[in-house]
Amino acid sequence: LFGQPEKTRSLRGRAGVRTRRSGRRGVPAAARLQGGPVRRAGGPRPARGPRPAFRLALIQLHISSIKSENVTRACSLIREAAAQGAKIVSLPECFNSPYGVKYFPEYAEKIPGESTQKLSEVAKECSIYLIGGSIPEEDAGKLYNTCTVFGPDGTLLAKYRKIHLFDIDVPGKITFQESKTLSPGDSFSTFDTPYCRVGLGICYDMRFAELAQIYTQRGCQLLVYPGAFNLTTGPAHWELLQRGRAVDNQVYVATASPARDDEASYVAWGHSTVVNPWGEVLAKAGTEETIVYSDIDLKKLAEIRQQIPIFRQKRSDLYAVEMKKP
């Protein structure tokens, strides 16, 4: 069933999006950490010479209740993205399991484990940098919402545990508490590629501007947030937050969401998106399973930072964002 990619077609009027129609319905949707102490003043660490443009791919995956099916389908779409020239590929939050506090314990794995082993293998097969969305991770009796990153040789480059847990109560619309089953992470994570330095967050982390600022101070030019906003917060804040983080820090911001499943207990918003440092949406999905492509040009980033030099203009004598833990 998943050995051969399905036929794809381009969506007219939506740059960089190739769409798949699945027709299936299901249930909803040791690491090397880069960077040293964050500087209190000044701008981002300068890049070491010109970096080439590269293609980024976001996989908006339809997620079922069958873990092996999710992993197999994800690997198939990763191969397709690599065949289209993607050098960095990201999966969505909880790509191997339905999203929900009752599912996290059932689907949790050790790292390394069955899902991350498959990600390592497909990253090496395709010679890409693979951001593995996130999975429920079990470690020392605790559960985490964890993102893993694998290099072109299959090596685990980074592991990031969601710092800010999704605990909200919007009366009459949505109440959710990740903290009922998950524990928060307590560290930052970046990784280097030949193209740029990448900072990692997961979903709700995007609401916290300080995280993006710290990553920018560490020299990141691209921030990637696998995420699963819902039908309440999605239309209100999903794109707004991405554009805000991009403009505030003059970086590229990418978000990879699960595809929407209206029959799921938690319905994801979809709309995986890439935003440039000017706040422009470069590519955006709809709600269906799809791959979003965007060609990232760091020359554009450098031009924007030169035109509006906010990092030289910050008043470090009056304020600062600093990191309490490495």
C-alpha positions as a LaTeX table, in Angstrom:
\begin{tabular}{lrrr}
\hline
Residue & $x$ (\AA) & $y$ (\AA) & $z$ (\AA) \\
\hline
Leu1 & 0.00 & 0.00 & 0.00 \\
Phe2 & 2.78 & 2.43 & 0.89 \\
Gly3 & 5.57 & 1.12 & $-1.33$ \\
Gln4 & 4.88 & 3.45 & $-4.25$ \\
Pro5 & 4.05 & 7.15 & $-4.00$ \\
Glu6 & 0.57 & 8.15 & $-5.09$ \\
Lys7 & 0.08 & 10.48 & $-7.99$ \\
Thr8 & 0.46 & 14.11 & $-6.99$ \\
Arg9 & $-0.74$ & 17.30 & $-8.54$ \\
Ser10 & 0.17 & 20.93 & $-8.05$ \\
Leu11 & $-2.31$ & 23.36 & $-6.52$ \\
Arg12 & $-2.62$ & 26.40 & $-8.73$ \\
Gly13 & $-2.24$ & 29.69 & $-6.95$ \\
Arg14 & $-0.43$ & 28.19 & $-3.94$ \\
Ala15 & 3.28 & 28.49 & $-4.43$ \\
Gly16 & 5.36 & 25.54 & $-3.48$ \\
Val17 & 2.59 & 23.10 & $-2.60$ \\
Arg18 & 2.07 & 19.61 & $-4.00$ \\
Thr19 & $-1.03$ & 17.82 & $-2.80$ \\
Arg20 & $-2.02$ & 14.22 & $-2.16$ \\
Arg21 & $-5.54$ & 13.02 & $-1.69$ \\
Ser22 & $-5.60$ & 10.23 & 0.82 \\
Gly23 & $-9.29$ & 9.50 & 1.21 \\
Arg24 & $-8.54$ & 7.69 & 4.48 \\
Arg25 & $-9.85$ & 8.70 & 7.87 \\
Gly26 & $-8.25$ & 7.84 & 11.16 \\
Val27 & $-7.76$ & 9.01 & 14.69 \\
Pro28 & $-6.28$ & 12.58 & 14.93 \\
Ala29 & $-3.69$ & 13.58 & 14.52 \\
Ala30 & 23.18 & 10.52 & 22.42 \\
Ala31 & 22.21 & 14.10 & 20.96 \\
Arg32 & 24.59 & 16.91 & 19.99 \\
Leu33 & 23.26 & 20.30 & 21.09 \\
Gln34 & 24.84 & 23.25 & 19.36 \\
Gly35 & 25.73 & 26.65 & 20.73 \\
Gly36 & 27.22 & 28.12 & 23.85 \\
Pro37 & 26.11 & 30.85 & 26.24 \\
Val38 & 23.85 & 33.48 & 24.73 \\
Arg39 & 25.29 & 36.95 & 24.50 \\
Arg40 & 23.38 & 39.69 & 26.30 \\
Ala41 & 24.10 & 42.37 & 23.73 \\
Gly42 & 24.63 & 42.70 & 20.02 \\
Gly43 & 23.16 & 40.82 & 17.11 \\
Pro44 & 23.21 & 37.26 & 15.87 \\
Arg45 & 26.49 & 35.49 & 15.41 \\
Pro46 & 27.67 & 36.23 & 11.86 \\
Ala47 & 27.52 & 33.50 & 9.26 \\
Arg48 & 30.86 & 32.15 & 8.07 \\
Gly49 & 30.85 & 33.18 & 4.44 \\
Pro50 & 28.04 & 32.98 & 1.88 \\
Arg51 & 25.65 & 30.06 & 2.18 \\
Pro52 & 23.87 & 28.49 & $-0.80$ \\
Ala53 & 20.13 & 28.63 & $-1.29$ \\
Phe54 & 18.35 & 25.38 & $-0.53$ \\
Arg55 & 14.93 & 23.75 & $-0.75$ \\
Leu56 & 12.92 & 23.18 & 2.42 \\
Ala57 & 10.03 & 20.69 & 2.52 \\
Leu58 & 7.27 & 20.41 & 5.12 \\
Ile59 & 5.27 & 17.19 & 5.19 \\
Gln60 & 1.64 & 17.68 & 6.20 \\
Leu61 & 0.91 & 14.08 & 7.06 \\
His62 & $-2.45$ & 12.35 & 7.48 \\
Ile63 & $-2.16$ & 10.56 & 10.82 \\
Ser64 & $-4.04$ & 7.37 & 11.65 \\
Ser65 & $-4.31$ & 5.26 & 14.77 \\
Ile66 & $-1.79$ & 2.73 & 13.40 \\
Lys67 & 1.76 & 3.72 & 14.29 \\
Ser68 & 3.49 & 1.55 & 11.69 \\
Glu69 & 1.25 & 2.97 & 8.97 \\
Asn70 & 2.10 & 6.54 & 9.98 \\
Val71 & 5.83 & 5.84 & 9.96 \\
Thr72 & 5.70 & 4.03 & 6.61 \\
Arg73 & 3.70 & 6.78 & 5.00 \\
Ala74 & 5.97 & 9.47 & 6.44 \\
Cys75 & 9.03 & 7.74 & 4.98 \\
Ser76 & 7.35 & 7.53 & 1.58 \\
Leu77 & 6.64 & 11.27 & 1.60 \\
Ile78 & 10.18 & 12.02 & 2.80 \\
Arg79 & 11.52 & 10.14 & $-0.23$ \\
Glu80 & 9.24 & 12.13 & $-2.51$ \\
Ala81 & 10.39 & 15.42 & $-1.00$ \\
Ala82 & 14.03 & 14.44 & $-1.44$ \\
Ala83 & 13.35 & 13.47 & $-5.06$ \\
Gln84 & 12.01 & 17.01 & $-5.58$ \\
Gly85 & 15.30 & 18.47 & $-4.37$ \\
Ala86 & 14.56 & 19.14 & $-0.70$ \\
Lys87 & 17.69 & 19.32 & 1.46 \\
Ile88 & 15.92 & 19.89 & 4.79 \\
Val89 & 12.64 & 18.07 & 5.43 \\
Ser90 & 10.33 & 18.36 & 8.44 \\
Leu91 & 7.53 & 16.12 & 9.67 \\
Pro92 & 4.66 & 17.40 & 11.85 \\
Glu93 & 4.15 & 17.22 & 15.59 \\
Cys94 & 3.24 & 13.71 & 16.84 \\
Phe95 & 3.73 & 12.27 & 13.36 \\
Asn96 & 3.55 & 8.65 & 14.51 \\
Ser97 & 0.53 & 8.88 & 16.80 \\
Pro98 & $-2.82$ & 10.57 & 17.31 \\
Tyr99 & $-2.50$ & 13.78 & 19.32 \\
Gly100 & $-4.04$ & 13.61 & 22.78 \\
Val101 & $-3.16$ & 13.02 & 26.42 \\
Lys102 & $-4.74$ & 9.57 & 26.37 \\
Tyr103 & $-2.59$ & 8.54 & 23.40 \\
Phe104 & 0.81 & 9.74 & 24.59 \\
Pro105 & 1.44 & 6.84 & 27.03 \\
Glu106 & 0.21 & 4.24 & 24.52 \\
Tyr107 & 2.39 & 5.43 & 21.64 \\
Ala108 & 5.46 & 6.51 & 23.62 \\
Glu109 & 8.86 & 5.10 & 22.66 \\
Lys110 & 12.42 & 5.20 & 23.82 \\
Ile111 & 14.91 & 7.14 & 21.71 \\
Pro112 & 16.40 & 5.40 & 19.84 \\
Gly113 & 13.33 & 3.30 & 19.09 \\
Glu114 & 11.34 & 1.91 & 16.20 \\
Ser115 & 10.14 & 5.25 & 14.79 \\
Thr116 & 13.43 & 7.12 & 15.14 \\
Gln117 & 15.34 & 4.19 & 13.67 \\
Lys118 & 13.22 & 4.46 & 10.52 \\
Leu119 & 13.88 & 8.20 & 10.39 \\
Ser120 & 17.61 & 7.64 & 10.68 \\
Glu121 & 17.51 & 5.12 & 7.84 \\
Val122 & 15.47 & 7.29 & 5.47 \\
Ala123 & 17.61 & 10.38 & 6.18 \\
Lys124 & 20.70 & 8.40 & 5.21 \\
Glu125 & 18.99 & 6.82 & 2.19 \\
Cys126 & 17.95 & 10.25 & 0.88 \\
Ser127 & 21.06 & 12.13 & 2.09 \\
Ile128 & 19.01 & 14.90 & 3.71 \\
Tyr129 & 18.66 & 16.72 & 7.00 \\
Leu130 & 15.48 & 15.34 & 8.53 \\
Ile131 & 13.54 & 17.06 & 11.31 \\
Gly132 & 11.44 & 14.24 & 12.67 \\
Gly133 & 8.45 & 16.31 & 13.75 \\
Ser134 & 7.86 & 14.94 & 17.22 \\
Ile135 & 6.92 & 11.71 & 18.95 \\
Pro136 & 5.85 & 10.85 & 22.49 \\
Glu137 & 9.11 & 9.85 & 24.18 \\
Glu138 & 9.45 & 7.70 & 27.31 \\
Asp139 & 12.56 & 8.19 & 29.41 \\
Ala140 & 13.19 & 7.31 & 33.05 \\
Gly141 & 9.51 & 7.00 & 33.83 \\
Lys142 & 8.54 & 10.35 & 32.27 \\
Leu143 & 6.92 & 11.23 & 28.95 \\
Tyr144 & 8.05 & 14.05 & 26.69 \\
Asn145 & 6.97 & 15.58 & 23.37 \\
Thr146 & 10.28 & 15.18 & 21.56 \\
Cys147 & 11.74 & 16.20 & 18.21 \\
Thr148 & 14.75 & 14.39 & 16.75 \\
Val149 & 16.97 & 15.53 & 13.88 \\
Phe150 & 19.03 & 13.23 & 11.66 \\
Gly151 & 21.83 & 14.14 & 9.27 \\
Pro152 & 22.56 & 12.85 & 5.75 \\
Asp153 & 24.59 & 10.00 & 7.24 \\
Gly154 & 21.75 & 8.96 & 9.56 \\
Thr155 & 23.43 & 10.37 & 12.68 \\
Leu156 & 21.27 & 11.86 & 15.43 \\
Leu157 & 22.24 & 15.54 & 15.36 \\
Ala158 & 19.81 & 16.99 & 17.89 \\
Lys159 & 17.01 & 16.12 & 20.26 \\
Tyr160 & 14.57 & 18.72 & 21.55 \\
Arg161 & 11.90 & 18.23 & 24.20 \\
Lys162 & 8.98 & 20.66 & 24.10 \\
Ile163 & 9.65 & 23.32 & 26.72 \\
His164 & 6.23 & 24.96 & 26.98 \\
Leu165 & 3.41 & 22.47 & 27.50 \\
Phe166 & 0.04 & 23.12 & 25.87 \\
Asp167 & $-2.25$ & 23.81 & 28.84 \\
Ile168 & $-5.14$ & 26.10 & 27.85 \\
Asp169 & $-8.80$ & 26.66 & 28.68 \\
Val170 & $-10.90$ & 28.64 & 26.22 \\
Pro171 & $-14.46$ & 28.30 & 27.60 \\
Gly172 & $-16.91$ & 26.72 & 25.21 \\
Lys173 & $-14.20$ & 25.96 & 22.65 \\
Ile174 & $-11.18$ & 23.98 & 23.83 \\
Thr175 & $-9.61$ & 22.77 & 27.06 \\
Phe176 & $-6.37$ & 20.82 & 26.87 \\
Gln177 & $-3.63$ & 19.90 & 29.35 \\
Glu178 & $-0.50$ & 18.26 & 28.02 \\
Ser179 & 0.85 & 18.38 & 31.56 \\
Lys180 & $-1.57$ & 15.62 & 32.58 \\
Thr181 & 0.80 & 13.13 & 30.96 \\
Leu182 & 3.83 & 15.01 & 29.61 \\
Ser183 & 6.81 & 16.61 & 31.32 \\
Pro184 & 8.46 & 19.76 & 29.91 \\
Gly185 & 11.93 & 19.82 & 28.44 \\
Asp186 & 14.58 & 22.07 & 29.94 \\
Ser187 & 17.08 & 22.81 & 27.19 \\
Phe188 & 17.42 & 24.46 & 23.79 \\
Ser189 & 18.50 & 22.72 & 20.61 \\
Thr190 & 20.01 & 23.91 & 17.35 \\
Phe191 & 21.85 & 22.13 & 14.57 \\
Asp192 & 24.09 & 23.20 & 11.72 \\
Thr193 & 23.79 & 22.39 & 8.02 \\
Pro194 & 25.86 & 23.55 & 5.03 \\
Tyr195 & 23.03 & 26.03 & 4.38 \\
Cys196 & 22.16 & 27.59 & 7.73 \\
Arg197 & 21.79 & 27.04 & 11.45 \\
Val198 & 18.36 & 25.81 & 12.53 \\
Gly199 & 16.56 & 26.32 & 15.84 \\
Leu200 & 13.86 & 23.93 & 17.06 \\
Gly201 & 10.56 & 24.47 & 18.83 \\
Ile202 & 7.32 & 22.49 & 19.01 \\
Cys203 & 3.86 & 24.02 & 18.51 \\
Tyr204 & 2.99 & 25.98 & 21.69 \\
Asp205 & 6.66 & 27.03 & 21.97 \\
Met206 & 5.99 & 29.44 & 19.12 \\
Arg207 & 3.95 & 31.66 & 21.44 \\
Phe208 & 7.02 & 32.46 & 23.51 \\
Ala209 & 9.05 & 35.16 & 21.79 \\
Glu210 & 12.03 & 34.67 & 24.10 \\
Leu211 & 12.78 & 31.22 & 22.66 \\
Ala212 & 13.00 & 32.62 & 19.13 \\
Gln213 & 15.16 & 35.50 & 20.36 \\
Ile214 & 17.60 & 33.13 & 22.04 \\
Tyr215 & 17.87 & 31.04 & 18.88 \\
Thr216 & 18.51 & 34.17 & 16.84 \\
Gln217 & 21.23 & 35.22 & 19.26 \\
Arg218 & 22.73 & 31.77 & 18.71 \\
Gly219 & 22.98 & 32.50 & 15.00 \\
Cys220 & 19.94 & 30.66 & 13.68 \\
Gln221 & 18.57 & 31.81 & 10.34 \\
Leu222 & 15.71 & 29.29 & 10.22 \\
Leu223 & 13.31 & 28.34 & 13.02 \\
Val224 & 11.23 & 25.18 & 12.57 \\
Tyr225 & 8.16 & 24.44 & 14.68 \\
Pro226 & 6.39 & 21.14 & 14.08 \\
Gly227 & 2.94 & 21.95 & 15.45 \\
Ala228 & $-0.71$ & 20.96 & 15.69 \\
Phe229 & $-2.81$ & 24.05 & 16.34 \\
Asn230 & $-6.57$ & 23.43 & 16.50 \\
Leu231 & $-9.71$ & 24.96 & 15.00 \\
Thr232 & $-9.88$ & 27.59 & 17.75 \\
Thr233 & $-6.29$ & 28.82 & 17.94 \\
Gly234 & $-5.36$ & 27.96 & 14.36 \\
Pro235 & $-7.39$ & 30.54 & 12.43 \\
Ala236 & $-6.67$ & 33.20 & 15.05 \\
His237 & $-2.97$ & 32.80 & 15.75 \\
Trp238 & $-1.17$ & 30.19 & 13.58 \\
Glu239 & $-0.01$ & 32.47 & 10.77 \\
Leu240 & 0.10 & 35.56 & 12.98 \\
Leu241 & 2.63 & 33.99 & 15.36 \\
Gln242 & 4.82 & 32.73 & 12.52 \\
Arg243 & 4.95 & 36.12 & 10.87 \\
Gly244 & 5.61 & 37.79 & 14.20 \\
Arg245 & 8.53 & 35.52 & 15.06 \\
Ala246 & 9.94 & 35.99 & 11.56 \\
Val247 & 9.76 & 39.79 & 11.60 \\
Asp248 & 10.90 & 40.20 & 15.22 \\
Asn249 & 14.04 & 38.17 & 14.60 \\
Gln250 & 14.55 & 38.61 & 10.84 \\
Val251 & 14.63 & 34.85 & 10.28 \\
Tyr252 & 12.78 & 32.29 & 8.20 \\
Val253 & 10.05 & 30.47 & 10.13 \\
Ala254 & 8.53 & 27.13 & 9.09 \\
Thr255 & 5.67 & 25.19 & 10.67 \\
Ala256 & 4.73 & 21.59 & 9.84 \\
Ser257 & 1.22 & 20.52 & 10.85 \\
Pro258 & $-0.63$ & 17.22 & 10.59 \\
Ala259 & $-3.30$ & 17.14 & 7.89 \\
Arg260 & $-6.80$ & 17.89 & 9.13 \\
Asp261 & $-9.06$ & 14.98 & 10.03 \\
Asp262 & $-12.54$ & 16.21 & 10.90 \\
Glu263 & $-13.42$ & 12.84 & 12.46 \\
Ala264 & $-10.52$ & 12.92 & 14.91 \\
Ser265 & $-10.89$ & 13.64 & 18.62 \\
Tyr266 & $-8.37$ & 16.49 & 18.18 \\
Val267 & $-8.74$ & 18.25 & 14.84 \\
Ala268 & $-5.54$ & 19.89 & 13.58 \\
Trp269 & $-5.69$ & 23.21 & 11.76 \\
Gly270 & $-3.29$ & 22.17 & 8.99 \\
His271 & $-1.92$ & 25.01 & 6.85 \\
Ser272 & 1.79 & 24.18 & 7.14 \\
Thr273 & 3.58 & 27.41 & 6.28 \\
Val274 & 6.92 & 29.02 & 5.41 \\
Val275 & 7.45 & 32.73 & 6.20 \\
Asn276 & 10.44 & 34.86 & 5.21 \\
Pro277 & 12.22 & 37.48 & 7.37 \\
Trp278 & 10.06 & 40.23 & 5.86 \\
Gly279 & 6.95 & 38.49 & 7.19 \\
Glu280 & 5.80 & 37.32 & 3.77 \\
Val281 & 4.20 & 33.89 & 3.41 \\
Leu282 & 6.29 & 32.04 & 0.83 \\
Ala283 & 4.31 & 28.80 & 0.80 \\
Lys284 & 1.22 & 27.55 & 2.60 \\
Ala285 & $-0.77$ & 24.32 & 2.55 \\
Gly286 & $-4.49$ & 23.84 & 2.81 \\
Thr287 & $-5.90$ & 21.20 & 5.14 \\
Glu288 & $-5.20$ & 18.00 & 3.20 \\
Glu289 & $-2.16$ & 15.73 & 3.19 \\
Thr290 & 0.51 & 17.48 & 1.14 \\
Ile291 & 4.14 & 18.48 & 0.84 \\
Val292 & 4.99 & 22.18 & 1.03 \\
Tyr293 & 8.16 & 23.33 & $-0.72$ \\
Ser294 & 10.01 & 26.60 & $-0.38$ \\
Asp295 & 13.39 & 27.68 & $-1.71$ \\
Ile296 & 15.22 & 29.47 & 1.10 \\
Asp297 & 17.66 & 32.20 & 0.04 \\
Leu298 & 19.85 & 33.59 & 2.80 \\
Lys299 & 20.84 & 36.53 & 0.60 \\
Lys300 & 17.32 & 37.83 & 1.17 \\
Leu301 & 17.80 & 37.50 & 4.92 \\
Ala302 & 21.09 & 39.42 & 4.78 \\
Glu303 & 19.49 & 42.18 & 2.70 \\
Ile304 & 16.64 & 42.64 & 5.18 \\
Arg305 & 19.02 & 42.79 & 8.13 \\
Gln306 & 21.09 & 45.41 & 6.33 \\
Gln307 & 18.06 & 47.50 & 5.38 \\
Ile308 & 16.49 & 47.42 & 8.85 \\
Pro309 & 19.45 & 46.91 & 11.23 \\
Ile310 & 17.51 & 46.14 & 14.41 \\
Phe311 & 20.30 & 44.10 & 15.98 \\
Arg312 & 22.67 & 47.08 & 15.95 \\
Gln313 & 19.90 & 49.27 & 17.32 \\
Lys314 & 18.87 & 47.18 & 20.32 \\
Arg315 & 19.24 & 48.98 & 23.66 \\
Ser316 & 21.28 & 46.40 & 25.53 \\
Asp317 & 21.90 & 49.03 & 28.18 \\
Leu318 & 18.18 & 48.90 & 29.00 \\
Tyr319 & 17.11 & 45.29 & 28.41 \\
Ala320 & 18.30 & 41.82 & 27.47 \\
Val321 & 17.06 & 38.29 & 26.90 \\
Glu322 & 19.40 & 35.75 & 28.41 \\
Met323 & 19.48 & 32.00 & 28.88 \\
Lys324 & 19.39 & 30.58 & 32.40 \\
Lys325 & 20.44 & 27.07 & 31.34 \\
Pro326 & 22.53 & 25.88 & 28.36 \\
\hline
\end{tabular}
